[in-house]
Amino acid sequence: MATEIYSGDDFVLFEISALDENAYAVPTACDDILVTSEKGTVVGLGNGNPADISDYNLCEISLFSGKALAIVAKDKDNQAAISLSLKSVK
């Protein structure tokens, strides 16, 4: 699930969280997530894991403690939105 946690003039921050079938947070999730932008452009992804040595890219992130962050630049209509899909379950 992606939740907008900040919206500035140019960028929006989305908190990505792993939820179970009952919509409870899963703090042990470390799954790989694919992030695509429906509106705007993904300009950054992070998970806060200091031991993460995976290659940096703007479409895939591994969850750390069930969470990640996406930074999206707003489009010309001043909007931003993302879609998430599960790449792999660890």
MARTOR-439018 format. One record per atom (N, C-alpha, C, O): residue in one letter; chain; x, y, z. Coordinates in pm, whole numbers, plus 50000, padded with zeros to 5 digits. Layout:
# MARTOR-439018
atom resn A; chain A; px X; py Y; pz Z
...
This chain:
# MARTOR-439018
atom resn M; chain A; px 50083; py 49884; pz 50000
atom resn M; chain A; px 50000; py 50000; pz 50000
atom resn M; chain A; px 50089; py 50124; pz 50000
atom resn M; chain A; px 50190; py 50128; pz 50070
atom resn A; chain A; px 50052; py 50223; pz 49923
atom resn A; chain A; px 50126; py 50349; pz 49919
atom resn A; chain A; px 50038; py 50460; pz 49977
atom resn A; chain A; px 49923; py 50477; pz 49936
atom resn T; chain A; px 50094; py 50534; pz 50071
atom resn T; chain A; px 50022; py 50643; pz 50136
atom resn T; chain A; px 50100; py 50772; pz 50116
atom resn T; chain A; px 50219; py 50778; pz 50143
atom resn E; chain A; px 50031; py 50875; pz 50068
atom resn E; chain A; px 50095; py 51006; pz 50052
atom resn E; chain A; px 50119; py 51064; pz 50191
atom resn E; chain A; px 50025; py 51083; pz 50268
atom resn I; chain A; px 50247; py 51092; pz 50222
atom resn I; chain A; px 50278; py 51146; pz 50355
atom resn I; chain A; px 50323; py 51292; pz 50350
atom resn I; chain A; px 50331; py 51358; pz 50453
atom resn Y; chain A; px 50353; py 51341; pz 50230
atom resn Y; chain A; px 50394; py 51481; pz 50215
atom resn Y; chain A; px 50369; py 51523; pz 50071
atom resn Y; chain A; px 50396; py 51447; pz 49978
atom resn S; chain A; px 50318; py 51643; pz 50054
atom resn S; chain A; px 50301; py 51699; pz 49920
atom resn S; chain A; px 50350; py 51843; pz 49921
atom resn S; chain A; px 50291; py 51930; pz 49986
atom resn G; chain A; px 50459; py 51866; pz 49849
atom resn G; chain A; px 50514; py 52000; pz 49839
atom resn G; chain A; px 50478; py 52063; pz 49706
atom resn G; chain A; px 50388; py 52016; pz 49637
atom resn D; chain A; px 50547; py 52170; pz 49671
atom resn D; chain A; px 50520; py 52238; pz 49545
atom resn D; chain A; px 50557; py 52152; pz 49425
atom resn D; chain A; px 50487; py 52154; pz 49323
atom resn D; chain A; px 50666; py 52077; pz 49435
atom resn D; chain A; px 50717; py 52001; pz 49321
atom resn D; chain A; px 50719; py 51850; pz 49341
atom resn D; chain A; px 50719; py 51775; pz 49243
atom resn F; chain A; px 50721; py 51804; pz 49465
atom resn F; chain A; px 50739; py 51662; pz 49494
atom resn F; chain A; px 50635; py 51609; pz 49592
atom resn F; chain A; px 50578; py 51684; pz 49672
atom resn V; chain A; px 50612; py 51478; pz 49583
atom resn V; chain A; px 50524; py 51408; pz 49676
atom resn V; chain A; px 50602; py 51290; pz 49732
atom resn V; chain A; px 50671; py 51220; pz 49658
atom resn L; chain A; px 50590; py 51266; pz 49863
atom resn L; chain A; px 50652; py 51150; pz 49927
atom resn L; chain A; px 50543; py 51047; pz 49955
atom resn L; chain A; px 50439; py 51079; pz 50012
atom resn F; chain A; px 50569; py 50922; pz 49914
atom resn F; chain A; px 50477; py 50812; pz 49939
atom resn F; chain A; px 50544; py 50712; pz 50031
atom resn F; chain A; px 50655; py 50666; pz 50003
atom resn E; chain A; px 50477; py 50676; pz 50140
atom resn E; chain A; px 50524; py 50569; pz 50226
atom resn E; chain A; px 50466; py 50439; pz 50173
atom resn E; chain A; px 50345; py 50426; pz 50156
atom resn I; chain A; px 50553; py 50342; pz 50145
atom resn I; chain A; px 50511; py 50211; pz 50096
atom resn I; chain A; px 50515; py 50116; pz 50215
atom resn I; chain A; px 50617; py 50103; pz 50282
atom resn S; chain A; px 50403; py 50048; pz 50240
atom resn S; chain A; px 50393; py 49958; pz 50355
atom resn S; chain A; px 50339; py 49823; pz 50312
atom resn S; chain A; px 50251; py 49814; pz 50227
atom resn A; chain A; px 50393; py 49718; pz 50373
atom resn A; chain A; px 50342; py 49582; pz 50350
atom resn A; chain A; px 50227; py 49557; pz 50446
atom resn A; chain A; px 50239; py 49580; pz 50566
atom resn L; chain A; px 50115; py 49510; pz 50391
atom resn L; chain A; px 49999; py 49477; pz 50472
atom resn L; chain A; px 49958; py 49333; pz 50445
atom resn L; chain A; px 49977; py 49281; pz 50335
atom resn D; chain A; px 49902; py 49268; pz 50547
atom resn D; chain A; px 49853; py 49132; pz 50527
atom resn D; chain A; px 49709; py 49136; pz 50476
atom resn D; chain A; px 49655; py 49243; pz 50450
atom resn E; chain A; px 49646; py 49018; pz 50464
atom resn E; chain A; px 49511; py 49010; pz 50409
atom resn E; chain A; px 49406; py 49078; pz 50497
atom resn E; chain A; px 49295; py 49105; pz 50451
atom resn N; chain A; px 49440; py 49107; pz 50622
atom resn N; chain A; px 49350; py 49177; pz 50713
atom resn N; chain A; px 49387; py 49324; pz 50729
atom resn N; chain A; px 49336; py 49392; pz 50819
atom resn A; chain A; px 49475; py 49373; pz 50643
atom resn A; chain A; px 49520; py 49513; pz 50642
atom resn A; chain A; px 49602; py 49550; pz 50765
atom resn A; chain A; px 49606; py 49666; pz 50805
atom resn Y; chain A; px 49669; py 49450; pz 50826
atom resn Y; chain A; px 49762; py 49477; pz 50935
atom resn Y; chain A; px 49903; py 49490; pz 50879
atom resn Y; chain A; px 49940; py 49420; pz 50785
atom resn A; chain A; px 49982; py 49579; pz 50938
atom resn A; chain A; px 50120; py 49599; pz 50894
atom resn A; chain A; px 50201; py 49472; pz 50918
atom resn A; chain A; px 50180; py 49399; pz 51015
atom resn V; chain A; px 50295; py 49446; pz 50825
atom resn V; chain A; px 50384; py 49329; pz 50835
atom resn V; chain A; px 50527; py 49382; pz 50850
atom resn V; chain A; px 50595; py 49403; pz 50750
atom resn P; chain A; px 50573; py 49403; pz 50974
atom resn P; chain A; px 50704; py 49465; pz 50995
atom resn P; chain A; px 50823; py 49376; pz 50958
atom resn P; chain A; px 50936; py 49424; pz 50956
atom resn T; chain A; px 50799; py 49250; pz 50930
atom resn T; chain A; px 50909; py 49160; pz 50891
atom resn T; chain A; px 50922; py 49145; pz 50740
atom resn T; chain A; px 51010; py 49074; pz 50693
atom resn A; chain A; px 50836; py 49211; pz 50663
atom resn A; chain A; px 50838; py 49198; pz 50517
atom resn A; chain A; px 50965; py 49258; pz 50459
atom resn A; chain A; px 51006; py 49368; pz 50496
atom resn C; chain A; px 51027; py 49185; pz 50368
atom resn C; chain A; px 51146; py 49234; pz 50297
atom resn C; chain A; px 51133; py 49203; pz 50148
atom resn C; chain A; px 51232; py 49180; pz 50079
atom resn D; chain A; px 51009; py 49202; pz 50099
atom resn D; chain A; px 50980; py 49168; pz 49960
atom resn D; chain A; px 51031; py 49274; pz 49864
atom resn D; chain A; px 51051; py 49390; pz 49901
atom resn D; chain A; px 51052; py 49232; pz 49739
atom resn D; chain A; px 51090; py 49325; pz 49632
atom resn D; chain A; px 50963; py 49381; pz 49570
atom resn D; chain A; px 50872; py 49307; pz 49532
atom resn I; chain A; px 50957; py 49513; pz 49559
atom resn I; chain A; px 50840; py 49583; pz 49507
atom resn I; chain A; px 50879; py 49660; pz 49381
atom resn I; chain A; px 50984; py 49724; pz 49376
atom resn L; chain A; px 50793; py 49651; pz 49278
atom resn L; chain A; px 50811; py 49732; pz 49157
atom resn L; chain A; px 50724; py 49856; pz 49171
atom resn L; chain A; px 50606; py 49848; pz 49206
atom resn V; chain A; px 50783; py 49972; pz 49144
atom resn V; chain A; px 50713; py 50099; pz 49157
atom resn V; chain A; px 50705; py 50164; pz 49020
atom resn V; chain A; px 50807; py 50184; pz 48954
atom resn T; chain A; px 50584; py 50197; pz 48977
atom resn T; chain A; px 50565; py 50268; pz 48851
atom resn T; chain A; px 50483; py 50394; pz 48878
atom resn T; chain A; px 50401; py 50398; pz 48970
atom resn S; chain A; px 50507; py 50495; pz 48799
atom resn S; chain A; px 50440; py 50622; pz 48817
atom resn S; chain A; px 50325; py 50634; pz 48719
atom resn S; chain A; px 50343; py 50620; pz 48598
atom resn E; chain A; px 50205; py 50659; pz 48771
atom resn E; chain A; px 50089; py 50684; pz 48687
atom resn E; chain A; px 50083; py 50831; pz 48648
atom resn E; chain A; px 50047; py 50866; pz 48535
atom resn K; chain A; px 50118; py 50915; pz 48742
atom resn K; chain A; px 50123; py 51059; pz 48720
atom resn K; chain A; px 50251; py 51107; pz 48784
atom resn K; chain A; px 50282; py 51068; pz 48897
atom resn G; chain A; px 50326; py 51190; pz 48716
atom resn G; chain A; px 50453; py 51236; pz 48769
atom resn G; chain A; px 50566; py 51142; pz 48732
atom resn G; chain A; px 50548; py 51051; pz 48651
atom resn T; chain A; px 50683; py 51163; pz 48793
atom resn T; chain A; px 50803; py 51085; pz 48764
atom resn T; chain A; px 50869; py 51043; pz 48895
atom resn T; chain A; px 50895; py 51126; pz 48982
atom resn V; chain A; px 50896; py 50913; pz 48907
atom resn V; chain A; px 50968; py 50865; pz 49026
atom resn V; chain A; px 51111; py 50916; pz 49018
atom resn V; chain A; px 51182; py 50889; pz 48921
atom resn V; chain A; px 51154; py 50990; pz 49120
atom resn V; chain A; px 51290; py 51045; pz 49122
atom resn V; chain A; px 51375; py 50988; pz 49234
atom resn V; chain A; px 51494; py 51016; pz 49243
atom resn G; chain A; px 51314; py 50908; pz 49321
atom resn G; chain A; px 51392; py 50848; pz 49428
atom resn G; chain A; px 51316; py 50738; pz 49499
atom resn G; chain A; px 51194; py 50745; pz 49516
atom resn L; chain A; px 51390; py 50635; pz 49541
atom resn L; chain A; px 51336; py 50526; pz 49621
atom resn L; chain A; px 51434; py 50498; pz 49733
atom resn L; chain A; px 51555; py 50509; pz 49714
atom resn G; chain A; px 51384; py 50464; pz 49849
atom resn G; chain A; px 51471; py 50430; pz 49960
atom resn G; chain A; px 51400; py 50340; pz 50058
atom resn G; chain A; px 51277; py 50336; pz 50063
atom resn N; chain A; px 51480; py 50266; pz 50137
atom resn N; chain A; px 51419; py 50178; pz 50236
atom resn N; chain A; px 51480; py 50196; pz 50375
atom resn N; chain A; px 51431; py 50134; pz 50470
atom resn G; chain A; px 51581; py 50276; pz 50391
atom resn G; chain A; px 51640; py 50301; pz 50521
atom resn G; chain A; px 51730; py 50192; pz 50574
atom resn G; chain A; px 51776; py 50199; pz 50688
atom resn N; chain A; px 51756; py 50090; pz 50494
atom resn N; chain A; px 51841; py 49979; pz 50537
atom resn N; chain A; px 51987; py 50013; pz 50511
atom resn N; chain A; px 52028; py 50020; pz 50395
atom resn P; chain A; px 52068; py 50035; pz 50615
atom resn P; chain A; px 52208; py 50071; pz 50594
atom resn P; chain A; px 52291; py 49957; pz 50536
atom resn P; chain A; px 52401; py 49981; pz 50486
atom resn A; chain A; px 52241; py 49834; pz 50543
atom resn A; chain A; px 52315; py 49719; pz 50490
atom resn A; chain A; px 52273; py 49682; pz 50348
atom resn A; chain A; px 52325; py 49586; pz 50292
atom resn D; chain A; px 52180; py 49756; pz 50290
atom resn D; chain A; px 52131; py 49726; pz 50155
atom resn D; chain A; px 52237; py 49766; pz 50052
atom resn D; chain A; px 52271; py 49883; pz 50039
atom resn I; chain A; px 52289; py 49667; pz 49980
atom resn I; chain A; px 52392; py 49694; pz 49879
atom resn I; chain A; px 52341; py 49665; pz 49738
atom resn I; chain A; px 52420; py 49651; pz 49644
atom resn S; chain A; px 52209; py 49655; pz 49723
atom resn S; chain A; px 52152; py 49629; pz 49591
atom resn S; chain A; px 52176; py 49749; pz 49499
atom resn S; chain A; px 52193; py 49862; pz 49545
atom resn D; chain A; px 52176; py 49721; pz 49369
atom resn D; chain A; px 52194; py 49828; pz 49270
atom resn D; chain A; px 52078; py 49926; pz 49282
atom resn D; chain A; px 51963; py 49886; pz 49298
atom resn Y; chain A; px 52109; py 50055; pz 49275
atom resn Y; chain A; px 52006; py 50157; pz 49286
atom resn Y; chain A; px 51938; py 50174; pz 49152
atom resn Y; chain A; px 52004; py 50186; pz 49048
atom resn N; chain A; px 51806; py 50176; pz 49153
atom resn N; chain A; px 51730; py 50208; pz 49033
atom resn N; chain A; px 51601; py 50277; pz 49074
atom resn N; chain A; px 51571; py 50287; pz 49193
atom resn L; chain A; px 51526; py 50325; pz 48978
atom resn L; chain A; px 51406; py 50401; pz 49007
atom resn L; chain A; px 51277; py 50324; pz 48980
atom resn L; chain A; px 51172; py 50384; pz 48960
atom resn C; chain A; px 51286; py 50191; pz 48980
atom resn C; chain A; px 51164; py 50115; pz 48957
atom resn C; chain A; px 51148; py 49998; pz 49053
atom resn C; chain A; px 51041; py 49936; pz 49057
atom resn E; chain A; px 51250; py 49966; pz 49131
atom resn E; chain A; px 51243; py 49849; pz 49219
atom resn E; chain A; px 51310; py 49879; pz 49353
atom resn E; chain A; px 51416; py 49941; pz 49359
atom resn I; chain A; px 51245; py 49833; pz 49461
atom resn I; chain A; px 51299; py 49854; pz 49595
atom resn I; chain A; px 51263; py 49733; pz 49682
atom resn I; chain A; px 51154; py 49676; pz 49668
atom resn S; chain A; px 51353; py 49696; pz 49770
atom resn S; chain A; px 51323; py 49592; pz 49870
atom resn S; chain A; px 51272; py 49660; pz 49996
atom resn S; chain A; px 51328; py 49760; pz 50041
atom resn L; chain A; px 51166; py 49606; pz 50051
atom resn L; chain A; px 51114; py 49661; pz 50176
atom resn L; chain A; px 51212; py 49633; pz 50289
atom resn L; chain A; px 51282; py 49532; pz 50288
atom resn F; chain A; px 51218; py 49723; pz 50385
atom resn F; chain A; px 51298; py 49706; pz 50505
atom resn F; chain A; px 51205; py 49728; pz 50623
atom resn F; chain A; px 51147; py 49836; pz 50638
atom resn S; chain A; px 51192; py 49628; pz 50707
atom resn S; chain A; px 51096; py 49633; pz 50818
atom resn S; chain A; px 50955; py 49663; pz 50767
atom resn S; chain A; px 50877; py 49732; pz 50833
atom resn G; chain A; px 50925; py 49611; pz 50648
atom resn G; chain A; px 50792; py 49627; pz 50591
atom resn G; chain A; px 50764; py 49761; pz 50527
atom resn G; chain A; px 50649; py 49790; pz 50494
atom resn K; chain A; px 50868; py 49844; pz 50509
atom resn K; chain A; px 50844; py 49980; pz 50458
atom resn K; chain A; px 50948; py 50023; pz 50355
atom resn K; chain A; px 51058; py 49968; pz 50348
atom resn A; chain A; px 50910; py 50122; pz 50277
atom resn A; chain A; px 51000; py 50190; pz 50182
atom resn A; chain A; px 50941; py 50329; pz 50157
atom resn A; chain A; px 50832; py 50360; pz 50202
atom resn L; chain A; px 51015; py 50410; pz 50084
atom resn L; chain A; px 50973; py 50547; pz 50053
atom resn L; chain A; px 50993; py 50573; pz 49904
atom resn L; chain A; px 51096; py 50535; pz 49848
atom resn A; chain A; px 50896; py 50638; pz 49842
atom resn A; chain A; px 50908; py 50679; pz 49702
atom resn A; chain A; px 50893; py 50831; pz 49695
atom resn A; chain A; px 50804; py 50889; pz 49758
atom resn I; chain A; px 50982; py 50895; pz 49619
atom resn I; chain A; px 50976; py 51039; pz 49596
atom resn I; chain A; px 50936; py 51058; pz 49451
atom resn I; chain A; px 51003; py 51007; pz 49360
atom resn V; chain A; px 50827; py 51132; pz 49429
atom resn V; chain A; px 50773; py 51149; pz 49294
atom resn V; chain A; px 50762; py 51297; pz 49262
atom resn V; chain A; px 50704; py 51375; pz 49338
atom resn A; chain A; px 50819; py 51336; pz 49146
atom resn A; chain A; px 50805; py 51473; pz 49098
atom resn A; chain A; px 50668; py 51487; pz 49033
atom resn A; chain A; px 50626; py 51400; pz 48955
atom resn K; chain A; px 50598; py 51593; pz 49064
atom resn K; chain A; px 50464; py 51614; pz 49009
atom resn K; chain A; px 50471; py 51640; pz 48859
atom resn K; chain A; px 50571; py 51690; pz 48808
atom resn D; chain A; px 50363; py 51604; pz 48788
atom resn D; chain A; px 50356; py 51627; pz 48644
atom resn D; chain A; px 50311; py 51770; pz 48616
atom resn D; chain A; px 50297; py 51851; pz 48708
atom resn K; chain A; px 50291; py 51801; pz 48489
atom resn K; chain A; px 50256; py 51938; pz 48450
atom resn K; chain A; px 50119; py 51981; pz 48505
atom resn K; chain A; px 50091; py 52101; pz 48514
atom resn D; chain A; px 50036; py 51884; pz 48542
atom resn D; chain A; px 49906; py 51914; pz 48602
atom resn D; chain A; px 49913; py 51919; pz 48755
atom resn D; chain A; px 49810; py 51922; pz 48823
atom resn N; chain A; px 50036; py 51919; pz 48808
atom resn N; chain A; px 50061; py 51926; pz 48953
atom resn N; chain A; px 50005; py 51806; pz 49028
atom resn N; chain A; px 49954; py 51819; pz 49139
atom resn Q; chain A; px 50017; py 51687; pz 48965
atom resn Q; chain A; px 49968; py 51565; pz 49027
atom resn Q; chain A; px 50079; py 51460; pz 49032
atom resn Q; chain A; px 50174; py 51465; pz 48955
atom resn A; chain A; px 50064; py 51366; pz 49124
atom resn A; chain A; px 50158; py 51254; pz 49136
atom resn A; chain A; px 50083; py 51133; pz 49189
atom resn A; chain A; px 50000; py 51145; pz 49279
atom resn A; chain A; px 50113; py 51016; pz 49132
atom resn A; chain A; px 50052; py 50891; pz 49178
atom resn A; chain A; px 50144; py 50776; pz 49140
atom resn A; chain A; px 50217; py 50785; pz 49041
atom resn I; chain A; px 50142; py 50669; pz 49218
atom resn I; chain A; px 50224; py 50553; pz 49187
atom resn I; chain A; px 50140; py 50426; pz 49195
atom resn I; chain A; px 50035; py 50422; pz 49257
atom resn S; chain A; px 50191; py 50321; pz 49128
atom resn S; chain A; px 50134; py 50187; pz 49137
atom resn S; chain A; px 50242; py 50095; pz 49190
atom resn S; chain A; px 50360; py 50113; pz 49161
atom resn L; chain A; px 50200; py 49996; pz 49267
atom resn L; chain A; px 50293; py 49900; pz 49324
atom resn L; chain A; px 50257; py 49760; pz 49277
atom resn L; chain A; px 50140; py 49727; pz 49262
atom resn S; chain A; px 50359; py 49679; pz 49254
atom resn S; chain A; px 50337; py 49538; pz 49226
atom resn S; chain A; px 50447; py 49458; pz 49294
atom resn S; chain A; px 50560; py 49505; pz 49308
atom resn L; chain A; px 50413; py 49339; pz 49335
atom resn L; chain A; px 50507; py 49252; pz 49404
atom resn L; chain A; px 50595; py 49182; pz 49303
atom resn L; chain A; px 50546; py 49114; pz 49213
atom resn K; chain A; px 50727; py 49199; pz 49317
atom resn K; chain A; px 50820; py 49133; pz 49227
atom resn K; chain A; px 50856; py 48995; pz 49280
atom resn K; chain A; px 50852; py 48896; pz 49207
atom resn S; chain A; px 50891; py 48988; pz 49408
atom resn S; chain A; px 50925; py 48859; pz 49468
atom resn S; chain A; px 50899; py 48863; pz 49617
atom resn S; chain A; px 50908; py 48968; pz 49682
atom resn V; chain A; px 50867; py 48747; pz 49671
atom resn V; chain A; px 50845; py 48732; pz 49814
atom resn V; chain A; px 50967; py 48666; pz 49873
atom resn V; chain A; px 51012; py 48562; pz 49824
atom resn K; chain A; px 51022; py 48726; pz 49978
atom resn K; chain A; px 51142; py 48670; pz 50043
atom resn K; chain A; px 51105; py 48607; pz 50175
atom resn K; chain A; px 51192; py 48555; pz 50244
